[in-house]
Amino acid sequence: MFNEFMSGDPDFWREPDFLLVDLVSGFVNKGGMELGITLFIKGLVVTGTLTSEQEYLKAISGMFATQAKKSLVNPTKQEIKNTEEVFDFTGLAEDVDLTELYGQRDDEFEDEPEPEKEPEEKLKDFEPEDDERGTPAIRHLHLKDPVIIQPQPAVSFMHSQVSVLRIKLTSIDGWMVGKVTVDDDMTDFPPPDPHEIRH
């Protein structure tokens, strides 16, 4: 019985947690909801706020465009516009409907209508597939104002230009909803009196 369990598809264990994928895709990327989360990644504890990939792409687009515009000498309005377009990464999101960003395609670009199918071919369309739902096609999540708790002391990235960390979903070992608060104030735990330490 144990061998039967272990002989399954080894790629199954390399896939990201489908619950986390659904949470990131549905609530964060598509719903625009921000959510505190704590991740366990290869022995590290990382905490922060989940933010959408669109917010991440807007932030890095703005940062690169600003840096590029600073390098221009007496730019024209067209040069500024071109620079902003070159560094606009918002269309690269994995989990967004491009019609929401760019509008509906014109009818002239629509494919030719399919020819009428034979009755036997129509029946094939109704055959159930193994898993019709599938998982969203995303590979990353985005953590705003991340704090790496281990190893001590905690490391924060709040004051960097773009304080959003992009993390591969397949690298996450565990997760929990909620952001961990880091308390650097150790006054509640004074060191013990040396005379009271027993060896």
BATOR-292455 format. One line per field, with one value per atom (N, C-alpha, C, O): atom name; x, y, z; residue number from 1. Coordinates in nm, 3 decimals. Each point is the difference from the previous one (the first is absolute). Layout:
<nodes>
atomo [CA|...]
xx [X|...]
yy [Y|...]
zz [Z|...]
num [NUM|...]
</nodes>
This chain:
<nodes>
atomo [N|CA|C|O|N|CA|C|O|N|CA|C|O|N|CA|C|O|N|CA|C|O|N|CA|C|O|N|CA|C|O|N|CA|C|O|N|CA|C|O|N|CA|C|O|N|CA|C|O|N|CA|C|O|N|CA|C|O|N|CA|C|O|N|CA|C|O|N|CA|C|O|N|CA|C|O|N|CA|C|O|N|CA|C|O|N|CA|C|O|N|CA|C|O|N|CA|C|O|N|CA|C|O|N|CA|C|O|N|CA|C|O|N|CA|C|O|N|CA|C|O|N|CA|C|O|N|CA|C|O|N|CA|C|O|N|CA|C|O|N|CA|C|O|N|CA|C|O|N|CA|C|O|N|CA|C|O|N|CA|C|O|N|CA|C|O|N|CA|C|O|N|CA|C|O|N|CA|C|O|N|CA|C|O|N|CA|C|O|N|CA|C|O|N|CA|C|O|N|CA|C|O|N|CA|C|O|N|CA|C|O|N|CA|C|O|N|CA|C|O|N|CA|C|O|N|CA|C|O|N|CA|C|O|N|CA|C|O|N|CA|C|O|N|CA|C|O|N|CA|C|O|N|CA|C|O|N|CA|C|O|N|CA|C|O|N|CA|C|O|N|CA|C|O|N|CA|C|O|N|CA|C|O|N|CA|C|O|N|CA|C|O|N|CA|C|O|N|CA|C|O|N|CA|C|O|N|CA|C|O|N|CA|C|O|N|CA|C|O|N|CA|C|O|N|CA|C|O|N|CA|C|O|N|CA|C|O|N|CA|C|O|N|CA|C|O|N|CA|C|O|N|CA|C|O|N|CA|C|O|N|CA|C|O|N|CA|C|O|N|CA|C|O|N|CA|C|O|N|CA|C|O|N|CA|C|O|N|CA|C|O|N|CA|C|O|N|CA|C|O|N|CA|C|O|N|CA|C|O|N|CA|C|O|N|CA|C|O|N|CA|C|O|N|CA|C|O|N|CA|C|O|N|CA|C|O|N|CA|C|O|N|CA|C|O|N|CA|C|O|N|CA|C|O|N|CA|C|O|N|CA|C|O|N|CA|C|O|N|CA|C|O|N|CA|C|O|N|CA|C|O|N|CA|C|O|N|CA|C|O|N|CA|C|O|N|CA|C|O|N|CA|C|O|N|CA|C|O|N|CA|C|O|N|CA|C|O|N|CA|C|O|N|CA|C|O|N|CA|C|O|N|CA|C|O|N|CA|C|O|N|CA|C|O|N|CA|C|O|N|CA|C|O|N|CA|C|O|N|CA|C|O|N|CA|C|O|N|CA|C|O|N|CA|C|O|N|CA|C|O|N|CA|C|O|N|CA|C|O|N|CA|C|O|N|CA|C|O|N|CA|C|O|N|CA|C|O|N|CA|C|O|N|CA|C|O|N|CA|C|O|N|CA|C|O|N|CA|C|O|N|CA|C|O|N|CA|C|O|N|CA|C|O|N|CA|C|O|N|CA|C|O|N|CA|C|O|N|CA|C|O|N|CA|C|O|N|CA|C|O|N|CA|C|O|N|CA|C|O|N|CA|C|O|N|CA|C|O|N|CA|C|O|N|CA|C|O|N|CA|C|O|N|CA|C|O|N|CA|C|O|N|CA|C|O|N|CA|C|O|N|CA|C|O|N|CA|C|O|N|CA|C|O|N|CA|C|O|N|CA|C|O|N|CA|C|O|N|CA|C|O|N|CA|C|O|N|CA|C|O|N|CA|C|O|N|CA|C|O|N|CA|C|O|N|CA|C|O|N|CA|C|O|N|CA|C|O|N|CA|C|O|N|CA|C|O|N|CA|C|O|N|CA|C|O|N|CA|C|O|N|CA|C|O|N|CA|C|O|N|CA|C|O|N|CA|C|O|N|CA|C|O|N|CA|C|O|N|CA|C|O|N|CA|C|O|N|CA|C|O|N|CA|C|O|N|CA|C|O|N|CA|C|O|N|CA|C|O|N|CA|C|O|N|CA|C|O|N|CA|C|O|N|CA|C|O|N|CA|C|O|N|CA|C|O]
xx [0.082|-0.082|0.086|-0.028|0.133|0.089|0.069|0.014|0.030|0.066|-0.093|0.043|-0.172|-0.097|-0.012|-0.009|0.010|-0.012|0.122|-0.012|0.129|0.124|0.028|0.081|-0.145|0.030|-0.076|0.006|-0.077|-0.074|0.093|0.122|-0.179|0.074|0.091|-0.051|0.183|0.090|-0.017|0.030|-0.079|-0.021|-0.108|-0.003|-0.087|-0.106|0.059|-0.055|0.168|0.060|0.080|0.039|-0.015|0.072|-0.095|0.043|-0.171|-0.098|-0.028|0.011|-0.048|-0.034|-0.132|-0.081|0.060|-0.123|-0.118|-0.003|-0.093|-0.112|-0.085|-0.059|0.052|-0.076|0.066|-0.067|0.199|0.072|-0.011|-0.018|0.028|-0.014|-0.138|-0.010|-0.095|-0.136|-0.016|-0.065|0.124|-0.008|0.068|-0.056|0.177|0.075|-0.072|-0.014|-0.032|-0.064|-0.135|-0.023|-0.065|-0.136|-0.014|-0.058|0.112|-0.018|0.096|-0.040|0.166|0.102|0.016|-0.018|0.053|0.025|-0.127|0.000|-0.108|-0.123|-0.091|-0.067|0.064|-0.089|0.061|-0.072|0.204|0.066|0.008|0.028|-0.052|0.002|0.144|0.074|-0.035|0.131|-0.020|-0.097|0.189|-0.018|0.133|0.098|-0.094|0.121|0.024|-0.093|0.220|0.034|0.140|0.084|-0.061|0.132|0.038|-0.078|0.197|0.048|0.119|0.081|-0.071|0.113|0.072|-0.054|0.178|0.073|0.140|0.085|-0.062|0.134|0.065|0.117|-0.193|0.052|-0.014|0.027|-0.070|-0.022|-0.148|-0.086|0.060|-0.137|-0.008|0.071|-0.160|-0.016|-0.144|-0.093|0.072|-0.135|-0.018|0.097|-0.220|-0.030|-0.145|-0.083|0.052|-0.136|-0.005|0.072|-0.158|-0.018|-0.057|-0.095|0.153|-0.051|-0.005|0.065|-0.142|-0.021|0.124|0.084|-0.076|0.110|-0.008|0.103|-0.225|-0.015|0.062|0.066|-0.086|0.060|0.152|0.069|-0.017|0.144|0.054|0.100|-0.167|0.046|-0.010|0.086|-0.191|-0.011|0.116|0.056|-0.021|0.107|0.134|0.074|-0.040|0.131|-0.001|0.104|-0.219|-0.008|0.030|0.078|-0.141|0.021|0.144|0.056|0.006|0.139|0.094|0.083|-0.096|0.089|-0.023|0.095|-0.222|-0.030|0.058|0.055|-0.066|0.055|0.151|0.056|0.011|0.146|0.040|0.097|-0.171|0.033|-0.023|0.079|-0.187|-0.028|0.106|0.028|0.031|0.106|0.124|0.075|-0.055|0.119|-0.017|0.098|-0.222|-0.024|0.039|-0.025|0.085|0.040|-0.100|-0.015|-0.054|-0.103|-0.095|-0.008|-0.063|-0.086|-0.124|-0.052|0.006|-0.127|-0.112|0.024|-0.148|-0.115|-0.008|-0.036|0.069|-0.005|0.105|-0.027|0.148|0.105|-0.041|0.025|-0.089|-0.048|-0.107|0.000|-0.093|-0.107|0.059|-0.042|0.138|0.063|0.072|-0.006|0.072|0.071|-0.098|0.026|-0.138|-0.101|-0.058|-0.027|0.008|-0.054|0.099|-0.039|0.168|0.103|0.007|0.018|-0.032|0.012|-0.135|-0.010|-0.094|-0.131|-0.012|-0.023|0.040|-0.002|-0.137|-0.014|-0.087|-0.129|-0.070|-0.086|0.121|-0.061|0.062|-0.043|0.142|0.069|-0.058|0.056|-0.165|-0.058|-0.043|-0.052|0.073|-0.036|-0.150|-0.055|-0.010|-0.134|-0.101|-0.079|0.080|-0.092|-0.058|0.069|-0.193|-0.066|0.046|-0.027|0.095|0.056|-0.107|0.028|-0.152|-0.107|-0.034|-0.048|0.074|-0.023|0.099|-0.033|0.156|0.103|-0.012|0.011|-0.034|0.010|-0.133|-0.003|-0.106|-0.130|-0.026|0.087|-0.204|-0.044|0.069|0.026|0.003|0.058|-0.104|-0.120|0.167|-0.091|-0.048|0.070|-0.192|-0.057|0.085|0.002|0.069|0.079|0.113|0.052|-0.013|0.106|-0.053|0.078|-0.208|-0.058|0.027|0.006|0.010|0.023|-0.124|-0.112|0.135|-0.112|-0.091|0.049|-0.181|-0.089|0.031|0.033|-0.047|0.028|-0.110|-0.117|0.154|-0.103|-0.089|0.043|-0.165|-0.096|0.056|0.050|-0.059|0.053|-0.104|-0.121|0.174|-0.086|-0.054|0.063|-0.180|-0.059|0.095|0.000|0.084|0.092|0.106|0.039|0.005|0.101|-0.057|0.071|-0.200|-0.064|-0.004|0.020|-0.045|-0.003|0.136|0.006|0.102|0.134|0.024|0.072|-0.132|0.016|-0.056|0.043|-0.137|-0.064|0.065|-0.044|0.148|0.069|0.074|0.074|-0.092|0.069|0.150|0.046|0.030|0.144|0.039|-0.084|0.212|0.046|-0.024|-0.057|0.099|-0.017|-0.029|0.091|-0.217|-0.038|0.034|0.020|-0.013|0.024|0.141|0.021|0.078|0.139|0.039|-0.082|0.207|0.047|0.040|0.040|-0.049|0.040|0.146|0.081|-0.049|0.136|0.086|0.037|-0.005|0.090|0.118|-0.011|0.123|0.122|0.057|0.090|-0.142|0.058|-0.107|-0.115|0.156|-0.082|0.087|0.121|-0.185|0.070|-0.028|-0.115|0.221|-0.009|0.048|0.117|-0.212|0.032|0.056|-0.046|0.146|0.067|0.041|-0.039|0.118|0.036|0.099|0.083|-0.094|0.094|0.046|-0.082|0.214|0.057|0.030|0.084|-0.153|0.009|0.118|0.065|-0.036|0.114|0.099|-0.044|0.172|0.066|-0.011|-0.018|0.030|-0.007|0.126|0.104|-0.106|-0.116|-0.086|0.048|-0.172|-0.092|0.049|0.057|-0.079|0.042|-0.125|-0.086|0.076|-0.116|0.042|0.112|-0.202|0.027|-0.095|-0.019|-0.041|-0.103|0.050|-0.079|0.207|0.049|0.072|0.067|-0.080|0.061|-0.092|-0.116|0.167|-0.078|-0.130|-0.106|0.115|-0.120|0.005|0.074|-0.155|0.007|-0.100|-0.082|0.091|-0.085|0.092|0.082|-0.096|0.082|-0.078|-0.114|0.176|-0.062|0.054|0.121|-0.212|0.040|-0.062|-0.119|0.200|-0.051|-0.090|0.040|-0.159|-0.094|0.055|-0.030|0.109|0.053|0.109|0.037|0.014|0.105|-0.057|0.075|-0.207|-0.062|-0.030|-0.070|0.123|-0.021|-0.127|-0.064|0.027|-0.120|-0.042|0.078|-0.201|-0.051|-0.116|-0.065|0.042|-0.117|-0.049|0.078|-0.208|-0.059|0.032|-0.014|0.055|0.033|0.146|0.088|-0.065|0.134|0.057|-0.067|0.189|0.067|0.054|0.059|-0.079|0.058|0.134|0.015|0.082|0.135|0.020|-0.012|0.043|0.020|0.148|0.058|0.004|0.143|0.030|0.115|-0.219|0.019|0.017|-0.095|0.215|0.029|0.000|0.052|-0.110|0.002|-0.087|0.020|-0.118|-0.084|0.076|-0.044|0.159|0.076|0.143|0.092|-0.073|0.137|0.086|-0.051|0.183|0.086|-0.003|-0.016|0.029|-0.006|0.123|0.107|-0.125|0.110|0.104|-0.035|0.165|0.102|0.007|0.039|-0.077|0.004|-0.110|0.007|-0.112|-0.113|0.013|-0.081|0.184|0.017|0.063|0.103|-0.166|0.055|0.071|-0.053|0.169|0.077|-0.011|0.059]
yy [-0.120|0.120|0.126|0.095|-0.095|0.117|0.021|0.113|-0.224|0.009|0.056|0.076|-0.113|0.052|0.152|0.073|-0.028|0.144|0.073|0.108|-0.164|0.066|-0.010|0.077|-0.171|-0.018|0.098|-0.011|0.106|0.098|0.093|-0.017|0.114|0.096|0.084|0.072|-0.079|0.078|0.150|0.077|-0.032|0.143|0.057|0.120|-0.208|0.045|0.071|0.099|-0.149|0.055|0.126|0.071|-0.041|0.121|0.114|0.114|-0.142|0.103|0.088|-0.045|0.172|0.088|-0.042|-0.068|0.108|-0.029|0.064|0.122|-0.204|0.052|0.099|0.090|-0.103|0.097|0.138|0.102|-0.101|0.127|0.062|0.121|-0.204|0.049|0.063|0.109|-0.177|0.055|0.130|0.093|-0.087|0.121|0.118|0.109|-0.133|0.106|0.042|0.119|-0.217|0.032|0.069|0.107|-0.168|0.051|0.126|0.099|-0.103|0.113|0.116|0.116|-0.150|0.105|0.053|0.119|-0.208|0.048|0.051|0.108|-0.184|0.039|0.087|0.089|-0.115|0.076|0.127|0.085|-0.070|0.122|0.009|0.107|-0.218|0.000|-0.017|-0.082|0.158|-0.019|-0.079|0.022|-0.112|-0.094|-0.029|-0.030|0.038|-0.035|-0.149|-0.079|0.040|-0.142|-0.024|0.089|-0.210|-0.042|-0.125|-0.095|0.096|-0.110|-0.068|0.063|-0.193|-0.079|-0.050|-0.080|0.129|-0.027|-0.049|0.079|-0.207|-0.059|0.043|0.037|-0.042|0.034|0.145|0.035|0.051|0.140|0.024|-0.069|0.167|0.046|0.141|0.090|-0.072|0.128|0.044|-0.076|0.200|0.050|0.132|0.072|-0.042|0.124|0.002|-0.072|0.153|0.015|-0.043|0.054|-0.152|-0.040|0.117|0.064|-0.038|0.103|-0.058|-0.100|0.163|-0.057|0.017|0.087|-0.173|0.011|0.131|0.057|-0.008|0.129|0.113|0.088|-0.090|0.104|-0.008|0.102|-0.224|-0.021|0.054|0.072|-0.108|0.044|0.152|0.062|-0.001|0.146|0.065|0.100|-0.159|0.056|-0.007|0.099|-0.215|-0.009|0.079|0.054|-0.045|0.082|0.146|0.067|-0.018|0.138|0.026|0.105|-0.201|0.018|0.007|0.091|-0.186|0.000|0.121|0.059|-0.021|0.116|0.127|0.084|-0.069|0.118|0.006|0.107|-0.221|-0.003|0.032|0.073|-0.127|0.025|0.146|0.058|0.002|0.141|0.094|0.105|-0.145|0.081|0.005|0.097|-0.201|-0.005|0.080|0.023|0.019|0.077|0.147|0.056|0.004|0.141|0.081|-0.022|0.114|0.083|-0.083|0.023|-0.119|-0.087|0.072|0.092|-0.135|0.050|-0.081|-0.103|0.151|-0.074|-0.139|-0.097|0.088|-0.129|-0.096|-0.119|0.170|-0.086|-0.050|-0.116|0.202|-0.042|-0.108|-0.100|0.123|-0.098|-0.133|-0.106|0.111|-0.123|-0.075|-0.123|0.197|-0.062|-0.071|-0.111|0.175|-0.061|-0.126|-0.098|0.101|-0.118|-0.115|-0.115|0.146|-0.105|-0.072|-0.122|0.197|-0.058|-0.030|-0.007|-0.011|-0.038|-0.152|-0.058|-0.006|-0.146|-0.055|-0.120|0.207|-0.045|-0.103|-0.073|0.066|-0.100|-0.138|-0.093|0.078|-0.128|-0.087|-0.105|0.146|-0.076|-0.139|-0.017|-0.082|-0.139|-0.023|-0.086|0.159|-0.038|0.111|0.032|0.027|0.109|-0.016|-0.047|0.085|-0.001|0.124|0.112|-0.132|0.114|0.092|0.117|-0.167|0.088|0.105|0.108|-0.140|0.099|0.115|0.115|-0.147|0.103|0.077|0.123|-0.196|0.062|0.008|0.048|-0.093|0.006|-0.121|-0.086|0.081|-0.112|0.005|0.107|-0.226|-0.007|0.039|-0.023|0.084|0.033|-0.127|-0.101|0.108|-0.116|-0.047|-0.119|0.211|-0.039|-0.096|-0.070|0.065|-0.091|-0.133|-0.089|0.076|-0.126|-0.111|0.023|-0.144|-0.116|-0.030|0.041|-0.114|-0.043|-0.091|-0.076|0.081|-0.092|-0.144|-0.032|-0.056|-0.142|-0.061|0.037|-0.132|-0.067|-0.085|-0.042|0.018|-0.081|-0.140|-0.062|0.010|-0.132|-0.107|0.023|-0.143|-0.117|-0.039|0.031|-0.099|-0.037|-0.080|0.019|-0.108|-0.081|0.091|-0.022|0.123|0.092|0.085|0.035|0.001|0.079|-0.078|0.057|-0.188|-0.083|-0.002|-0.004|0.006|-0.002|0.123|-0.007|0.121|0.122|-0.011|0.073|-0.163|-0.013|-0.105|-0.021|-0.046|-0.099|0.073|0.095|-0.139|0.069|-0.023|-0.109|0.212|-0.014|-0.034|0.003|-0.036|-0.041|0.110|-0.025|0.146|0.112|0.125|0.060|-0.023|0.115|0.132|0.101|-0.102|0.125|0.050|0.117|-0.206|0.040|0.103|0.041|-0.001|0.103|0.123|-0.013|0.130|0.121|-0.010|-0.059|0.116|-0.007|0.112|0.093|-0.103|0.099|-0.073|-0.115|0.184|-0.060|0.077|-0.049|0.170|0.086|0.063|0.015|0.021|0.089|0.120|-0.002|0.108|0.126|0.048|0.017|0.005|0.032|0.143|0.032|0.055|0.141|0.018|-0.064|0.151|0.028|-0.130|-0.024|-0.061|-0.128|0.016|0.091|-0.181|-0.005|-0.145|-0.091|0.070|-0.133|-0.013|0.072|-0.164|-0.010|-0.087|0.030|-0.136|-0.084|0.005|-0.002|0.009|0.004|0.137|0.101|-0.098|0.125|0.081|-0.061|0.191|0.084|0.008|-0.031|0.071|0.010|0.103|0.103|-0.133|0.088|0.054|-0.078|0.210|0.063|0.073|0.051|-0.046|0.066|0.117|0.041|0.012|0.102|0.128|0.070|-0.038|0.128|-0.013|0.094|-0.209|-0.012|0.066|0.029|-0.006|0.070|-0.074|0.062|-0.193|-0.082|-0.109|-0.097|0.113|-0.095|-0.114|-0.030|-0.034|-0.115|-0.115|0.015|-0.127|-0.118|-0.096|-0.034|-0.011|-0.096|-0.138|-0.023|-0.070|-0.132|-0.108|0.005|-0.104|-0.113|-0.085|-0.036|0.005|-0.079|-0.139|-0.056|-0.001|-0.135|-0.003|-0.109|0.224|0.001|0.007|-0.009|0.025|0.018|-0.137|-0.082|0.062|-0.127|0.001|-0.104|0.219|0.012|0.145|0.090|-0.067|0.137|0.006|-0.100|0.219|0.024|0.141|0.092|-0.075|0.133|0.081|-0.049|0.172|0.088|0.040|-0.080|0.204|0.056|-0.007|0.036|-0.082|-0.008|0.138|0.067|-0.024|0.127|-0.027|-0.094|0.176|-0.016|0.103|0.120|-0.166|0.090|0.006|-0.095|0.209|0.017|0.047|0.001|0.037|0.052|-0.117|-0.074|0.056|-0.110|0.043|-0.072|0.190|0.048|-0.087|-0.004|-0.066|-0.088|-0.125|-0.071|0.045|-0.119|0.039|-0.022|0.081|0.041|-0.125|-0.107|0.121|-0.116|-0.043|0.084|-0.213|-0.048|0.044|0.025|-0.016|0.034|-0.113|-0.118|0.154|-0.106|-0.094|-0.116|0.165|-0.086|-0.104|-0.101|0.126|-0.094|-0.107|-0.092|0.105|-0.099|-0.125|0.007|-0.120|-0.127|-0.071|-0.006|-0.047|-0.071|-0.147|-0.077]
zz [0.000|0.000|0.000|-0.074|0.158|0.006|-0.135|-0.046|-0.017|-0.129|-0.106|-0.087|0.094|-0.097|0.015|-0.098|0.223|0.026|-0.052|-0.059|0.081|-0.039|-0.149|-0.052|-0.018|-0.142|-0.089|-0.122|0.181|-0.079|-0.075|0.001|-0.065|-0.081|0.090|0.087|-0.105|0.087|-0.018|0.092|-0.209|-0.022|0.091|0.026|0.024|0.091|0.121|0.047|0.005|0.121|-0.029|0.093|-0.220|-0.037|-0.032|-0.017|0.007|-0.033|0.122|0.114|-0.137|0.113|0.063|-0.063|0.185|0.072|-0.074|-0.019|-0.023|-0.079|0.080|-0.060|0.192|0.080|-0.004|-0.015|0.027|-0.006|-0.139|-0.013|-0.090|-0.138|-0.021|-0.057|0.104|-0.014|0.078|-0.047|0.166|0.083|-0.072|-0.009|-0.040|-0.068|-0.128|-0.027|-0.051|-0.127|0.019|-0.056|0.136|0.013|0.084|-0.045|0.166|0.092|-0.029|0.003|-0.029|-0.008|-0.142|-0.024|-0.072|-0.137|-0.067|-0.060|0.068|-0.070|0.086|-0.051|0.182|0.089|0.056|0.053|-0.065|0.049|0.151|0.053|0.018|0.146|0.050|-0.054|0.155|0.062|0.128|0.073|-0.044|0.109|0.066|-0.068|0.201|0.074|-0.007|0.009|-0.025|-0.011|0.055|-0.002|0.049|0.047|-0.078|-0.008|-0.050|-0.085|0.065|0.067|-0.088|0.047|-0.125|-0.076|0.056|-0.124|0.035|0.042|-0.059|0.019|0.132|0.002|0.105|0.132|0.040|0.115|-0.207|0.032|0.029|-0.053|0.137|0.024|-0.058|0.044|-0.143|-0.068|0.018|-0.027|0.072|0.021|-0.074|-0.024|-0.011|-0.072|-0.043|0.056|-0.155|-0.050|-0.145|-0.084|0.053|-0.139|-0.079|0.044|-0.159|-0.089|-0.140|-0.029|-0.059|-0.133|-0.087|0.023|-0.123|-0.095|-0.076|-0.037|0.011|-0.068|0.081|-0.056|0.189|0.085|-0.005|-0.005|0.008|-0.009|-0.133|-0.002|-0.108|-0.132|-0.016|-0.063|0.121|-0.004|0.076|-0.044|0.158|0.083|-0.072|-0.003|-0.055|-0.067|-0.130|-0.040|-0.028|-0.121|0.035|-0.068|0.174|0.043|0.038|-0.033|0.105|0.043|-0.120|-0.008|-0.086|-0.116|-0.090|-0.052|0.032|-0.084|0.062|-0.071|0.202|0.068|-0.016|-0.029|0.047|-0.015|-0.144|-0.023|-0.073|-0.142|-0.037|-0.074|0.126|-0.033|0.059|-0.056|0.171|0.061|-0.090|0.004|-0.085|-0.086|-0.130|-0.071|0.040|-0.121|0.022|0.106|-0.208|0.007|-0.082|-0.121|0.187|-0.065|-0.088|-0.120|0.181|-0.081|-0.051|0.064|-0.180|-0.053|0.062|0.064|-0.082|0.054|-0.063|0.067|-0.196|-0.069|0.056|0.015|0.016|0.057|0.138|0.034|0.044|0.133|-0.015|0.071|-0.165|-0.024|-0.047|0.047|-0.139|-0.050|0.112|0.007|0.080|0.113|0.093|0.045|-0.017|0.087|-0.064|0.069|-0.201|-0.070|0.000|0.017|-0.036|-0.002|0.135|0.005|0.103|0.133|0.064|0.123|-0.204|0.053|-0.005|-0.106|0.222|0.010|0.040|0.021|-0.011|0.054|-0.089|0.048|-0.174|-0.088|0.013|-0.069|0.156|0.016|0.111|0.031|0.028|0.112|-0.046|-0.110|0.197|-0.030|0.012|-0.069|0.156|0.045|-0.024|0.090|-0.210|-0.025|-0.140|-0.091|0.075|-0.130|-0.076|0.042|-0.153|-0.074|-0.056|-0.028|0.011|-0.047|0.106|-0.034|0.163|0.105|-0.013|0.029|-0.071|-0.013|-0.131|-0.002|-0.108|-0.132|-0.074|-0.114|0.173|-0.066|-0.088|-0.016|-0.042|-0.082|-0.137|-0.055|0.001|-0.135|-0.103|0.017|-0.126|-0.110|-0.068|-0.002|-0.057|-0.067|-0.117|-0.032|-0.032|-0.117|0.036|-0.088|0.220|0.041|0.052|0.033|-0.025|0.049|-0.100|-0.121|0.173|-0.086|-0.083|0.033|-0.141|-0.084|0.081|0.084|-0.107|0.073|-0.037|-0.114|0.217|-0.024|-0.085|0.013|-0.102|-0.079|0.090|0.108|-0.151|0.076|0.020|-0.095|0.219|0.032|-0.029|0.003|-0.031|-0.015|0.137|0.101|-0.096|0.130|0.089|0.122|-0.181|0.082|0.064|0.115|-0.190|0.054|0.111|0.095|-0.105|0.106|0.130|0.107|-0.116|0.121|0.069|0.123|-0.200|0.060|0.087|0.099|-0.137|0.078|0.140|0.089|-0.067|0.131|0.088|0.113|-0.163|0.083|0.111|-0.027|0.152|0.112|-0.006|-0.033|0.065|0.009|0.143|0.090|-0.070|0.133|0.103|0.106|-0.137|0.093|-0.081|-0.057|0.051|-0.081|0.068|-0.067|0.200|0.073|-0.020|-0.033|0.052|-0.014|0.105|0.081|-0.084|0.091|-0.080|-0.116|0.175|-0.073|-0.042|0.070|-0.183|-0.054|0.057|-0.071|0.199|0.061|0.061|0.042|-0.037|0.054|0.118|0.068|-0.042|0.103|0.088|-0.041|0.162|0.082|0.033|-0.018|0.068|0.023|0.142|0.039|0.036|0.142|0.022|-0.020|0.062|0.024|0.141|0.094|-0.081|0.128|0.071|0.114|-0.183|0.061|0.114|0.000|0.096|0.112|0.012|0.014|-0.019|0.020|0.148|0.054|0.011|0.146|0.042|0.100|-0.172|0.034|-0.113|-0.115|0.136|0.130|0.065|-0.069|0.200|0.074|-0.027|-0.025|0.029|0.021|-0.126|-0.110|0.125|-0.112|-0.101|0.037|-0.165|-0.107|-0.068|-0.042|0.030|-0.062|-0.127|-0.009|-0.089|-0.127|-0.024|-0.114|0.219|-0.012|-0.066|-0.063|0.075|-0.049|-0.135|-0.043|-0.024|-0.133|-0.102|0.029|-0.151|-0.102|-0.032|-0.007|-0.012|-0.022|0.105|-0.013|0.116|0.112|-0.021|0.087|-0.204|-0.031|-0.040|-0.091|0.158|-0.026|-0.089|0.031|-0.141|-0.093|0.036|-0.002|0.035|0.049|-0.087|-0.032|-0.008|-0.075|0.090|0.110|-0.157|0.080|0.031|0.105|-0.195|0.022|0.107|0.045|-0.002|0.103|0.142|0.097|-0.085|0.133|0.062|-0.058|0.179|0.071|0.083|0.016|0.037|0.082|0.010|-0.031|0.074|0.009|0.098|0.028|0.023|0.085|-0.023|-0.025|0.032|-0.017|0.125|0.112|-0.131|0.112|-0.005|-0.033|0.068|-0.001|0.141|0.097|-0.086|0.130|0.034|-0.084|0.207|0.042|0.066|0.079|-0.112|0.053|0.109|-0.025|0.145|0.114|0.030|0.052|-0.085|0.025|0.142|0.043|0.029|0.136|0.096|0.026|0.027|0.089|0.148|0.085|-0.055|0.139|0.090|0.121|-0.181|0.082|0.045|0.090|-0.154|0.033|0.037|-0.078|0.198|0.039|0.021|0.032|-0.051|0.020|0.147|0.089|-0.063|0.139|0.078|-0.056|0.188|0.089|-0.009|0.012|-0.033|-0.014|0.120|-0.014|0.133|0.120|0.000|0.071|-0.153|-0.001|-0.107|-0.006|-0.080|-0.108|0.059|0.068|-0.093|0.048|-0.116|-0.112|0.138|-0.102|0.018|-0.076]
num [1|1|1|1|2|2|2|2|3|3|3|3|4|4|4|4|5|5|5|5|6|6|6|6|7|7|7|7|8|8|8|8|9|9|9|9|10|10|10|10|11|11|11|11|12|12|12|12|13|13|13|13|14|14|14|14|15|15|15|15|16|16|16|16|17|17|17|17|18|18|18|18|19|19|19|19|20|20|20|20|21|21|21|21|22|22|22|22|23|23|23|23|24|24|24|24|25|25|25|25|26|26|26|26|27|27|27|27|28|28|28|28|29|29|29|29|30|30|30|30|31|31|31|31|32|32|32|32|33|33|33|33|34|34|34|34|35|35|35|35|36|36|36|36|37|37|37|37|38|38|38|38|39|39|39|39|40|40|40|40|41|41|41|41|42|42|42|42|43|43|43|43|44|44|44|44|45|45|45|45|46|46|46|46|47|47|47|47|48|48|48|48|49|49|49|49|50|50|50|50|51|51|51|51|52|52|52|52|53|53|53|53|54|54|54|54|55|55|55|55|56|56|56|56|57|57|57|57|58|58|58|58|59|59|59|59|60|60|60|60|61|61|61|61|62|62|62|62|63|63|63|63|64|64|64|64|65|65|65|65|66|66|66|66|67|67|67|67|68|68|68|68|69|69|69|69|70|70|70|70|71|71|71|71|72|72|72|72|73|73|73|73|74|74|74|74|75|75|75|75|76|76|76|76|77|77|77|77|78|78|78|78|79|79|79|79|80|80|80|80|81|81|81|81|82|82|82|82|83|83|83|83|84|84|84|84|85|85|85|85|86|86|86|86|87|87|87|87|88|88|88|88|89|89|89|89|90|90|90|90|91|91|91|91|92|92|92|92|93|93|93|93|94|94|94|94|95|95|95|95|96|96|96|96|97|97|97|97|98|98|98|98|99|99|99|99|100|100|100|100|101|101|101|101|102|102|102|102|103|103|103|103|104|104|104|104|105|105|105|105|106|106|106|106|107|107|107|107|108|108|108|108|109|109|109|109|110|110|110|110|111|111|111|111|112|112|112|112|113|113|113|113|114|114|114|114|115|115|115|115|116|116|116|116|117|117|117|117|118|118|118|118|119|119|119|119|120|120|120|120|121|121|121|121|122|122|122|122|123|123|123|123|124|124|124|124|125|125|125|125|126|126|126|126|127|127|127|127|128|128|128|128|129|129|129|129|130|130|130|130|131|131|131|131|132|132|132|132|133|133|133|133|134|134|134|134|135|135|135|135|136|136|136|136|137|137|137|137|138|138|138|138|139|139|139|139|140|140|140|140|141|141|141|141|142|142|142|142|143|143|143|143|144|144|144|144|145|145|145|145|146|146|146|146|147|147|147|147|148|148|148|148|149|149|149|149|150|150|150|150|151|151|151|151|152|152|152|152|153|153|153|153|154|154|154|154|155|155|155|155|156|156|156|156|157|157|157|157|158|158|158|158|159|159|159|159|160|160|160|160|161|161|161|161|162|162|162|162|163|163|163|163|164|164|164|164|165|165|165|165|166|166|166|166|167|167|167|167|168|168|168|168|169|169|169|169|170|170|170|170|171|171|171|171|172|172|172|172|173|173|173|173|174|174|174|174|175|175|175|175|176|176|176|176|177|177|177|177|178|178|178|178|179|179|179|179|180|180|180|180|181|181|181|181|182|182|182|182|183|183|183|183|184|184|184|184|185|185|185|185|186|186|186|186|187|187|187|187|188|188|188|188|189|189|189|189|190|190|190|190|191|191|191|191|192|192|192|192|193|193|193|193|194|194|194|194|195|195|195|195|196|196|196|196|197|197|197|197|198|198|198|198|199|199|199|199]
</nodes>
